[in-house]
């Protein structure tokens, strides 16, 4: 039927054509080569296959990214946007024996910039530079270093952070860090030490106990945008573990007073430097260790290297006549001499292998006690020459010379004590009065605890137990007998009395005992001793009958005219002892009036 209708329409159309009606326009396929050509069946199949393959590749790629290679792409995304932030642990405090703060960490803003995002006109740059304490040129130099990140100021003061924020400059950011503060400043600088900008210990206790003070930083995983702003937390955070507090044996009041006195002495005598060490004889604890010149901890740069040296521990020198009591102790301990035995010291000069040993104020004869009291080189040399060199060396070794002090502190030195087998006769004689051996002030102070503690010696300490008070150590070494120690202590008390070399060491209300020392400085380049460059020493204890403290003082190169230890070091000893005993509530044991009369008698100049 459909076929019939189609045939009928065709005939009607042909009839209209013959009658002159407008013909129906037909498509001439033959006129277009492209349309006239027949498409091969494989081409259409290829196109379909190509499209299908593309979809398969895209599907595989999506499968790889979403499933198989997910870890890699996740990591790449995290590299670009995810960050692990350190949660800084608060550094432990350093306290003195009474709980006073010597070092503490406080929050401080650190200011940084993304130079490529930084936008500011000239006036704003000048304002930023002024707040940061730098010139506009210095600020420009910093901005040119790195387009992505530059520190402008680490650990600034709180007010600086507020003023920078008030400028509202694009590209300038702040982060909270910790800054170390040292309330005692210069006075305790060589004990406490300092840290760098990252709060890692560089010197002193800060360095020696870094692992205990630093703690462990925590972590926090976050997503940041391109401006460095935290957008989202990811994963679990690990909380920081703060550092432990350290309580030292140092007494901040005694430390401050010792620093003041040695500073004033250096200025008065126009000396190069000075040091003081104060020890607790009962516990071996270091109550003070002060040096001048000093530095301000926490201020980086601009400090001379020598000012940062803990001279009491890291510098050694020949201690002069402060060694004479050890020769006297060995003379008594060995039974070769008694304190009352008389030695011929005439004419105040002794030649050994052609080299002279002299006394400053010679006497024809002296007892062993007087040799120490008047600091006789001739008498000391004669005693030393009667003893085997090995015995002298052994005593020096047992009191700590030639060995690092047993104290946990950086920079300790051994000093110099040559083997006795290398001693010549002149060495054996001069080593008895402090030449040919070098010690640190800390070593010298510890050695005198032998006389203060009735012949034994305990280890030094600088850090107290976390939850305990100072206690007397159980470990001790008996160096000489109690009888010998007391006999020598009596001689040392005579040094500070009329006829001795250290009347200026006397302390109102307290008996003291000690020994002066004066030594010429050795000139390495010229291989000789200087005639006009000296060190003045004094080391002693108080109260003399039952010593509670040992104090050692050294003044290096006094240039104001006086250089004997009795003149430059003994007064510092007196002042420090007075303040220390009062601070420790030690009761006076002398009548002040009788001391005033004794101080009016001129002191004997020591031999050196």
ABEGO torsion letter per residue (X at the ends): XAAAAAAAAAAAAAAAAAAGBBBBBBBBAAABAAAABBBBAAAAAAAAAAAAAAAAAAAAAAAAAAAAAAAAAAAAAAAAABBBBBBBBBBBBBBBAAGBBABBBBBBBBBBBBAAABBBBAAAAAAAAAAAGBBAAAAAAAAAABAABBBABBGBBAAAAAAAAAAGBBGBBBBBBBBBBBAAEAAAAAAAEBBBAAGBBABEAAAAAAAAAAEBBBBBBBBBBAAGBBABBBEBBBBBBBBBBBBBABBAAAAAAAAAAAAAAAAAAGBABBBBBBBBAAAGBBABBBBOBBBBBGBBEGBBAAAABBAAAABBBBAEAAAAAAAAAAAAAAGABBAABBBBAOAGBBBBGGBBBBBABBBABBBAAAAAAAGBAAAAAAAAAABBAAAAAAAAAAAGBGBBBBBBBBGBBAEBBBBAAABBAAAAAAAAAGBGBBBBAAAAAAAAAAAAAGGBBBBBBABBBAABBBBBBABBBBABBAAAAAAAAAAAAAAABBGBABAAABBBGBBBBBBBBBBBBBBAAAGBBBAABBBBBBBBBOBAABBABBBBBBBBGBAAGBABAAAAAAAAAAAAAAAAAAAAGBBBABBAAAAAAAAABBBBBBBX
